[in-house]
Amino acid sequence: MSVEALDRQAEAILLNPADNVAVVRSGVAAGTPIGVAGVVTSGETPRGHKVAVAFIASGAEVIKYGQTIGYATRDIAAGDHVHLHNMAMHDSEVVHHFAADARPTPLLPEGDRRTFLGFARANGDVGTRNYIGIVSSVNCSATVAKAVADHFNNKGGLAGHPNVDGVVALTHGGGCAINTASEGYRFLIRTLAGYARNPNFGGILMIGLGCETNQIDMLLERSGLAEGPFLKTMTIQRTGGTRKSIEAASEAIRGMLDTVNAAERTPQPLSKLKLALQCGGSDGYSGISANPALGHAADLIVRHGGTAVLSETPEIYGAEHLLTRRAQTPEVAQKLMDRIEWWRDYTAKNDAELNNNPSHGNKAGGLTTILEKSLGAVAKGGTMPLEAVYEYAEPIDRTGFVFMDTPGYDPVAVTGQVAGGCNIICFTTGRGSVSGFKPAPCIKIATNDAMYEHMEEDMDVNCGGIVTGADTIEAAGERIFEKIIAVASGEPSLSETFDYGDNEFVPWPLGAVT
């Protein structure tokens, strides 16, 4: 899709010659010529919504991006608004050609690859930030963890240590009343261990209550972690209560501060960047502007040797065939399909369906079915070959373009990606998502001018010009790429300037609580 090649005077964007719907650039009244196929609107159509550019018979396919996004539930005339009132979803019936487009990843020559300024860690990983983390093994230790973080962040505890970005309390609602043989438990300990390993932390303190199911010693053993100068553990019960634990935890962190503060940024190859690709609060413009622009930036990261991580499995449903074609091997493609089948089973067991997504805000923004949303969401993944598929919070050990199985709920999805090793995040939004995700800096990318101008304090990059014709996907993608390098090198994202990001650590709460 090449929006820049379209008629900039047209009121609607036709994304593919095969499409029978177009997307209006801004809200239009009845009787408005949209500049496509001589069509005039039959009624009011909100911005970002679809209008039929040809007659669509009841039961016939509705086509956008050259792909089926749903079926007409009644006859739709050219010029009609197409949305929930006259369109619905059937199960995805896409055809797969595993690894049909497999090819070597087109890396740039090493001498042409960009660098960033990062914190080199002893294990070879590189951080974009230099935090100390407090990992609570169970909700019962959350109060102590937060009190310790508050002492350092807000009560002078970091005085004299300007190179430490802060102390992050990673608290959550689980850790006990969970079956240690369950998938949910495996997800939890993978997440906690993954954060302990994330290179954006210079040191980690794990705090437990003492009697919880999720015992810290067992977590360390199962994860291959060991205590040392920069990974310390304690429990409240063994220490003697909350006050004594806060004092002991504060002393443990003070013992790390001088060394963590001594870390310096040095030039590092982009192969040390793991970029989490996310979208939230999507709208009808997401798949037209910000997502493909981020996909272009992701391609650049990969060509320079880095890693781009797509996720949110329910939000690729119906577009997964676009990824399985790009898989480097049939086995990689099959692993992705295995995760889709897991989701079919998971939603059925929980009396749900994959088309529960899109959300209320997505629908208000013009997205009608998950098939439509997925086709736009996959654009974040660019065009590079798919190198690997990971389960939730698994360590990401391959460079290039990869996929991680996560829910579509943004905080849970990003938590899995950061646990996998992502050290920076790009997050597109059309409705205005505003989260931060410590310890990883988050770059917010707006899909449209109106939202960007209304929420400019929270949006780092505006891609709205792609919709109006004033910008191109390639130019916007280049800006995002340069912003990634700048933020990875220490420039604060807007969410960081407000010190946001303490409340978005949300491990996937999978399974029964007993």
C-alpha positions as CSV (number, residue, x, y, z in Angstrom):
1,M,0.0,0.0,0.0
2,S,1.4,3.4,-1.0
3,V,-0.7,6.2,0.4
4,E,1.6,8.8,-0.9
5,A,0.7,7.8,-4.5
6,L,-3.0,8.4,-4.0
7,D,-5.0,11.5,-4.8
8,R,-4.3,13.9,-1.9
9,Q,-7.5,15.7,-2.7
10,A,-9.7,12.6,-2.3
11,E,-11.9,12.4,0.8
12,A,-11.2,8.7,1.1
13,I,-8.3,6.3,0.8
14,L,-8.5,3.2,-1.4
15,L,-5.8,0.9,0.0
16,N,-5.8,-1.7,-2.7
17,P,-7.4,-1.8,-6.2
18,A,-9.3,-5.0,-5.2
19,D,-11.0,-3.3,-2.3
20,N,-14.7,-2.6,-2.2
21,V,-14.4,-0.2,0.7
22,A,-12.3,2.9,1.2
23,V,-11.4,4.8,4.5
24,V,-12.5,8.4,4.8
25,R,-9.7,10.8,5.8
26,S,-12.0,12.9,8.0
27,G,-15.7,12.8,8.9
28,V,-17.9,13.4,5.9
29,A,-21.6,14.4,5.6
30,A,-24.2,12.7,3.3
31,G,-23.8,13.7,-0.3
32,T,-20.0,14.1,-0.2
33,P,-18.0,12.9,-3.3
34,I,-15.2,10.8,-1.8
35,G,-12.9,11.0,-4.9
36,V,-13.0,7.2,-5.5
37,A,-14.9,5.6,-8.4
38,G,-17.3,8.5,-8.6
39,V,-18.9,7.5,-5.2
40,V,-21.0,9.9,-3.2
41,T,-21.7,9.2,0.5
42,S,-25.3,8.2,1.3
43,G,-25.1,9.2,4.9
44,E,-22.7,10.6,7.5
45,T,-19.4,8.6,7.8
46,P,-17.1,9.3,10.8
47,R,-13.4,9.8,10.3
48,G,-11.4,6.6,9.9
49,H,-14.5,4.6,9.0
50,K,-15.2,2.7,5.8
51,V,-17.5,3.6,2.9
52,A,-18.5,1.2,0.2
53,V,-17.1,2.0,-3.2
54,A,-19.2,-0.6,-5.0
55,F,-22.4,-2.6,-4.4
56,I,-21.8,-5.4,-1.9
57,A,-24.5,-8.0,-1.8
58,S,-25.7,-9.6,1.5
59,G,-23.3,-12.4,2.3
60,A,-20.6,-11.2,0.0
61,E,-17.0,-10.5,1.2
62,V,-16.0,-7.0,2.4
63,I,-12.5,-6.4,1.0
64,K,-9.9,-4.0,2.5
65,Y,-6.1,-4.2,2.1
66,G,-6.9,-6.7,-0.7
67,Q,-8.1,-9.1,2.0
68,T,-11.4,-10.3,3.4
69,I,-12.2,-8.5,6.6
70,G,-15.8,-9.7,7.0
71,Y,-19.1,-10.3,5.2
72,A,-22.1,-8.0,4.5
73,T,-25.1,-8.8,6.7
74,R,-27.4,-7.0,4.2
75,D,-27.1,-5.4,0.8
76,I,-24.7,-2.4,0.9
77,A,-24.9,0.3,-1.8
78,A,-22.0,2.2,-3.0
79,G,-21.6,5.2,-0.8
80,D,-23.0,3.5,2.3
81,H,-21.1,3.6,5.7
82,V,-19.8,0.1,6.3
83,H,-19.5,-0.9,10.0
84,L,-21.2,-3.0,12.7
85,H,-24.7,-2.4,11.4
86,N,-24.2,-4.1,8.1
87,M,-21.0,-6.2,8.4
88,A,-19.9,-9.1,10.5
89,M,-17.1,-11.6,10.8
90,H,-17.0,-15.3,9.9
91,D,-14.1,-17.5,11.0
92,S,-10.9,-16.8,9.2
93,E,-10.5,-19.0,6.1
94,V,-7.1,-17.8,4.9
95,V,-4.8,-20.1,2.8
96,H,-1.3,-20.7,4.1
97,H,1.8,-21.3,2.0
98,F,4.5,-22.0,4.7
99,A,7.8,-20.3,4.0
100,A,6.8,-19.4,0.4
101,D,8.6,-16.1,0.7
102,A,11.6,-17.4,2.8
103,R,14.8,-15.5,2.0
104,P,17.9,-14.5,3.8
105,T,17.5,-11.4,6.0
106,P,19.0,-8.5,3.9
107,L,21.6,-7.2,6.4
108,L,23.6,-4.1,5.6
109,P,27.4,-4.4,5.4
110,E,28.8,-4.1,8.9
111,G,30.6,-0.9,8.1
112,D,27.3,0.7,7.2
113,R,25.4,-0.3,10.3
114,R,24.4,2.3,12.9
115,T,25.3,2.3,16.6
116,F,23.7,3.7,19.8
117,L,25.0,4.6,23.2
118,G,24.1,1.9,25.7
119,F,25.2,0.2,29.0
120,A,27.2,-2.9,28.3
121,R,26.5,-5.7,30.8
122,A,28.8,-8.4,31.9
123,N,26.9,-11.1,30.0
124,G,27.2,-9.3,26.7
125,D,23.7,-7.8,26.7
126,V,23.3,-4.0,26.5
127,G,20.9,-1.8,28.3
128,T,19.2,1.4,27.1
129,R,18.5,2.4,30.7
130,N,20.3,1.9,34.0
131,Y,17.7,1.0,36.7
132,I,17.7,-1.1,39.8
133,G,14.7,-3.4,40.0
134,I,12.8,-4.9,43.0
135,V,11.0,-8.1,42.0
136,S,8.2,-9.2,44.3
137,S,7.7,-13.0,44.2
138,V,4.1,-12.6,45.4
139,N,1.5,-9.9,45.9
140,C,2.1,-10.1,49.7
141,S,5.5,-8.5,49.3
142,A,4.3,-5.7,47.1
143,T,3.8,-3.1,49.9
144,V,7.4,-3.5,51.1
145,A,8.8,-3.4,47.5
146,K,6.9,-0.2,46.8
147,A,8.0,1.4,50.0
148,V,11.7,0.7,49.2
149,A,11.3,2.1,45.7
150,D,9.6,5.2,47.1
151,H,12.5,5.8,49.5
152,F,15.0,5.9,46.6
153,N,12.9,7.6,44.0
154,N,11.1,10.3,46.1
155,K,12.9,10.7,49.4
156,G,16.5,11.3,48.5
157,G,17.8,7.7,48.4
158,L,19.5,8.2,45.1
159,A,21.4,11.4,46.1
160,G,24.9,11.3,44.7
161,H,24.0,8.7,42.1
162,P,22.9,10.6,39.0
163,N,23.6,7.8,36.6
164,V,21.0,5.5,38.2
165,D,17.7,6.1,36.4
166,G,15.6,5.0,39.4
167,V,14.4,2.0,41.4
168,V,11.5,0.1,39.9
169,A,9.1,-1.9,42.0
170,L,7.8,-4.8,39.9
171,T,4.7,-5.9,41.8
172,H,1.8,-8.0,40.7
173,G,-1.3,-9.7,41.8
174,G,-0.2,-13.4,41.9
175,G,2.5,-15.7,43.3
176,C,0.4,-17.9,45.6
177,A,-2.6,-20.2,45.4
178,I,-1.2,-21.4,42.0
179,N,-0.3,-24.9,40.8
180,T,3.4,-25.1,40.3
181,A,2.9,-27.7,37.5
182,S,0.6,-25.3,35.6
183,E,1.3,-23.3,32.5
184,G,0.3,-20.1,34.4
185,Y,3.1,-20.8,36.9
186,R,5.6,-21.3,34.1
187,F,4.6,-18.0,32.6
188,L,5.0,-16.2,36.0
189,I,8.4,-17.5,36.8
190,R,9.6,-16.9,33.2
191,T,8.4,-13.3,33.5
192,L,10.0,-12.6,36.8
193,A,13.3,-14.3,35.8
194,G,13.2,-12.4,32.5
195,Y,12.9,-9.1,34.2
196,A,15.8,-10.0,36.5
197,R,17.9,-10.6,33.4
198,N,16.7,-7.6,31.4
199,P,19.8,-5.5,30.6
200,N,18.0,-2.2,31.5
201,F,18.6,-3.3,35.1
202,G,22.0,-2.9,36.7
203,G,20.9,-4.7,39.8
204,I,18.0,-6.7,41.1
205,L,16.5,-7.4,44.6
206,M,13.9,-10.1,44.9
207,I,11.5,-9.8,47.9
208,G,9.2,-12.5,49.0
209,L,6.8,-12.9,52.0
210,G,8.3,-16.4,52.9
211,C,5.3,-18.8,52.8
212,E,4.1,-18.2,49.3
213,T,3.8,-20.9,46.6
214,N,6.2,-19.1,44.4
215,Q,9.3,-19.7,46.5
216,I,12.3,-17.5,45.4
217,D,14.8,-20.4,45.8
218,M,12.7,-22.5,43.4
219,L,12.3,-19.7,41.0
220,L,16.1,-19.2,40.9
221,E,16.8,-22.9,40.4
222,R,14.2,-23.3,37.6
223,S,15.5,-20.2,35.8
224,G,19.2,-20.8,36.1
225,L,19.7,-17.7,38.2
226,A,22.0,-17.4,41.2
227,E,22.5,-14.8,43.9
228,G,25.4,-12.5,43.7
229,P,26.4,-8.9,44.2
230,F,23.7,-7.6,41.8
231,L,21.0,-10.2,42.4
232,K,20.0,-10.4,46.0
233,T,17.0,-12.0,47.7
234,M,15.2,-11.8,51.0
235,T,11.8,-12.6,52.6
236,I,9.8,-10.5,55.0
237,Q,9.1,-13.4,57.4
238,R,12.8,-14.3,57.7
239,T,13.8,-10.7,58.1
240,G,11.4,-10.0,60.9
241,G,8.5,-7.9,59.5
242,T,7.8,-5.0,57.2
243,R,9.8,-2.3,58.9
244,K,12.9,-4.4,59.2
245,S,12.5,-5.6,55.7
246,I,12.3,-2.1,54.3
247,E,15.5,-1.2,56.1
248,A,17.3,-4.4,55.0
249,A,16.2,-4.0,51.4
250,S,17.3,-0.4,51.4
251,E,20.7,-1.4,52.7
252,A,21.0,-4.1,50.0
253,I,20.3,-1.6,47.3
254,R,22.6,1.0,48.8
255,G,25.3,-1.7,48.4
256,M,24.7,-1.8,44.7
257,L,24.4,1.9,44.0
258,D,28.0,2.9,43.6
259,T,28.8,0.2,41.1
260,V,25.5,0.7,39.1
261,N,26.1,4.4,39.1
262,A,29.6,3.9,37.6
263,A,28.2,2.3,34.4
264,E,28.7,4.5,31.4
265,R,27.1,4.7,28.0
266,T,29.4,3.5,25.2
267,P,28.9,3.0,21.4
268,Q,27.1,-0.3,20.8
269,P,25.9,-2.0,17.6
270,L,22.2,-2.1,16.8
271,S,22.4,-5.9,17.1
272,K,22.1,-5.2,20.8
273,L,18.7,-3.6,20.4
274,K,15.5,-5.7,20.9
275,L,12.6,-3.6,19.9
276,A,9.1,-4.4,21.1
277,L,6.4,-3.6,18.5
278,Q,3.1,-2.7,20.0
279,C,-0.2,-1.0,19.2
280,G,-3.1,0.0,21.5
281,G,-6.2,2.1,21.3
282,S,-6.1,1.4,17.5
283,D,-8.4,3.2,15.0
284,G,-9.2,3.0,11.3
285,Y,-6.0,4.8,10.5
286,S,-3.6,2.5,12.4
287,G,-3.1,0.1,9.5
288,I,-2.7,3.0,7.1
289,S,-0.2,5.3,8.9
290,A,1.5,4.5,12.1
291,N,1.7,0.7,11.8
292,P,3.2,0.5,8.4
293,A,5.6,3.4,9.3
294,L,6.7,1.5,12.4
295,G,7.0,-1.6,10.1
296,H,9.4,0.4,7.9
297,A,11.4,1.4,11.0
298,A,11.4,-2.2,12.2
299,D,12.8,-3.3,8.8
300,L,15.6,-0.8,9.3
301,I,16.4,-2.0,12.8
302,V,16.6,-5.6,11.4
303,R,18.8,-4.6,8.4
304,H,21.2,-2.9,10.9
305,G,21.5,-6.2,12.8
306,G,18.9,-5.7,15.5
307,T,15.7,-7.5,16.6
308,A,12.1,-6.5,16.2
309,V,9.5,-8.4,18.2
310,L,5.9,-8.6,17.1
311,S,3.3,-10.0,19.6
312,E,-0.4,-10.0,20.5
313,T,-1.5,-13.3,18.9
314,P,-5.3,-12.5,19.0
315,E,-4.4,-9.4,16.9
316,I,-2.8,-11.3,14.1
317,Y,-5.7,-13.7,13.8
318,G,-6.9,-13.7,10.2
319,A,-3.6,-12.2,9.0
320,E,-1.3,-15.0,10.2
321,H,-0.9,-16.3,6.7
322,L,1.1,-13.1,5.9
323,L,3.6,-14.2,8.6
324,T,3.7,-17.9,7.8
325,R,4.7,-17.0,4.2
326,R,7.6,-15.1,5.6
327,A,8.8,-17.8,8.0
328,Q,12.4,-18.9,7.3
329,T,11.3,-22.6,7.7
330,P,8.1,-24.6,7.7
331,E,8.8,-25.4,11.3
332,V,8.8,-21.7,12.3
333,A,5.5,-21.3,10.5
334,Q,4.0,-24.4,12.2
335,K,4.9,-23.1,15.6
336,L,3.0,-19.9,14.9
337,M,0.0,-22.0,13.8
338,D,0.3,-24.1,16.9
339,R,-0.1,-20.9,19.0
340,I,-3.2,-19.9,17.0
341,E,-4.7,-23.3,17.7
342,W,-3.8,-22.9,21.4
343,W,-5.8,-19.6,21.3
344,R,-8.8,-21.2,19.7
345,D,-8.9,-23.8,22.4
346,Y,-8.2,-21.2,25.2
347,T,-11.0,-18.9,24.1
348,A,-13.5,-21.8,23.7
349,K,-12.7,-23.1,27.2
350,N,-13.4,-19.6,28.6
351,D,-16.7,-19.0,26.7
352,A,-15.0,-16.4,24.5
353,E,-14.1,-15.9,20.9
354,L,-11.2,-14.3,19.1
355,N,-13.6,-11.7,17.7
356,N,-14.3,-10.3,21.2
357,N,-11.4,-8.1,20.1
358,P,-11.7,-5.3,18.7
359,S,-12.4,-3.2,21.8
360,H,-15.1,-0.5,22.2
361,G,-12.5,2.2,21.3
362,N,-11.3,0.3,18.3
363,K,-14.9,0.1,17.0
364,A,-15.5,3.8,17.6
365,G,-12.4,4.5,15.6
366,G,-13.6,2.5,12.6
367,L,-12.4,-1.1,13.1
368,T,-15.3,-3.6,12.7
369,T,-13.8,-7.1,13.0
370,I,-10.6,-8.7,14.3
371,L,-9.7,-9.6,10.7
372,E,-9.6,-6.0,9.8
373,K,-7.7,-5.0,13.0
374,S,-5.2,-7.9,12.5
375,L,-4.4,-6.9,8.9
376,G,-3.4,-3.4,10.1
377,A,-1.6,-4.7,13.2
378,V,0.6,-7.1,11.3
379,A,1.9,-4.1,9.3
380,K,4.0,-3.2,12.4
381,G,6.1,-6.3,11.6
382,G,7.4,-4.8,8.4
383,T,8.6,-7.1,5.6
384,M,11.6,-9.0,6.9
385,P,11.7,-12.8,7.1
386,L,10.3,-14.4,10.3
387,E,13.2,-15.9,12.1
388,A,11.5,-17.5,15.2
389,V,8.3,-17.8,17.3
390,Y,8.5,-17.6,21.1
391,E,6.1,-18.5,23.8
392,Y,5.2,-15.9,26.4
393,A,8.2,-14.4,28.2
394,E,10.7,-16.8,26.6
395,P,14.2,-15.4,26.2
396,I,14.6,-14.0,22.8
397,D,17.8,-15.5,21.5
398,R,17.7,-14.7,17.8
399,T,18.2,-11.5,16.0
400,G,16.0,-10.3,13.1
401,F,12.2,-10.2,13.0
402,V,10.6,-12.6,15.5
403,F,7.1,-13.2,17.0
404,M,6.1,-13.7,20.7
405,D,2.8,-15.3,21.7
406,T,1.0,-12.9,24.0
407,P,-2.6,-11.7,24.7
408,G,-3.8,-8.6,22.9
409,Y,-4.0,-6.7,26.3
410,D,-1.2,-4.2,26.0
411,P,0.3,-4.3,29.5
412,V,0.4,-8.1,29.5
413,A,1.8,-8.2,26.0
414,V,4.6,-5.7,26.7
415,T,5.4,-7.4,30.0
416,G,6.1,-10.6,28.1
417,Q,8.3,-8.8,25.5
418,V,10.4,-7.1,28.2
419,A,10.7,-10.4,30.0
420,G,12.0,-11.8,26.7
421,G,14.7,-9.2,26.7
422,C,13.3,-6.2,24.8
423,N,15.1,-3.0,25.9
424,I,13.0,-0.4,24.0
425,I,9.3,-0.2,22.9
426,C,7.5,1.5,20.0
427,F,3.8,1.8,20.6
428,T,1.3,3.0,18.0
429,T,-2.1,4.4,19.0
430,G,-5.0,6.1,17.3
431,R,-7.3,6.7,20.3
432,G,-4.5,7.8,22.7
433,S,-2.9,5.1,24.8
434,V,-0.6,6.7,27.4
435,S,1.3,3.9,29.3
436,G,5.0,3.8,30.1
437,F,6.7,0.5,30.7
438,K,9.7,0.7,33.1
439,P,12.5,-0.4,32.7
440,A,12.1,-0.1,28.9
441,P,11.5,3.4,27.4
442,C,8.3,3.6,25.3
443,I,8.0,5.7,22.2
444,K,4.4,6.6,21.4
445,I,3.4,7.0,17.8
446,A,0.1,8.7,16.8
447,T,-1.9,7.6,13.8
448,N,-3.7,10.8,13.1
449,D,-3.3,14.6,13.4
450,A,-6.4,15.2,15.5
451,M,-5.4,12.9,18.3
452,Y,-1.8,14.0,18.1
453,E,-2.7,17.6,18.5
454,H,-5.2,16.9,21.3
455,M,-2.7,14.7,23.2
456,E,0.6,16.2,22.0
457,E,2.2,16.0,25.5
458,D,2.0,12.2,25.4
459,M,2.9,11.4,21.7
460,D,6.5,11.2,20.6
461,V,5.9,10.9,16.8
462,N,3.0,11.9,14.6
463,C,2.2,9.8,11.5
464,G,-1.0,11.6,10.7
465,G,0.5,13.2,7.7
466,I,0.4,9.9,5.9
467,V,-3.4,10.0,6.1
468,T,-3.6,13.6,4.8
469,G,-1.0,13.0,2.1
470,A,1.5,15.4,3.6
471,D,3.9,12.6,4.7
472,T,5.0,9.2,3.4
473,I,5.3,5.8,5.1
474,E,9.0,5.8,4.3
475,A,9.7,9.3,5.6
476,A,7.7,8.6,8.8
477,G,9.5,5.3,9.3
478,E,12.9,7.0,9.0
479,R,11.9,9.5,11.7
480,I,10.8,6.6,14.0
481,F,14.1,4.8,13.3
482,E,16.1,7.9,14.3
483,K,13.9,8.4,17.4
484,I,14.6,4.8,18.4
485,I,18.3,5.4,18.2
486,A,18.1,8.7,20.1
487,V,15.9,7.2,22.9
488,A,18.0,4.1,23.1
489,S,21.0,6.4,23.6
490,G,19.4,8.2,26.5
491,E,17.0,10.8,25.2
492,P,13.9,10.5,27.4
493,S,10.6,9.5,25.7
494,L,7.6,11.7,26.7
495,S,6.3,9.1,29.1
496,E,9.7,9.1,30.8
497,T,9.6,12.9,31.2
498,F,6.4,12.4,33.3
499,D,8.0,9.4,35.1
500,Y,5.3,7.1,33.9
501,G,5.7,3.3,33.8
502,D,5.5,2.0,37.4
503,N,2.1,0.4,37.0
504,E,2.3,-1.6,33.7
505,F,4.2,-4.7,34.9
506,V,1.4,-7.2,34.4
507,P,2.4,-10.9,34.1
508,W,-0.2,-13.0,32.2
509,P,-2.7,-14.1,34.9
510,L,-3.3,-17.5,33.3
511,G,-5.0,-20.4,35.2
512,A,-7.0,-21.1,38.3
513,V,-6.3,-19.4,41.6
514,T,-7.1,-21.8,44.5
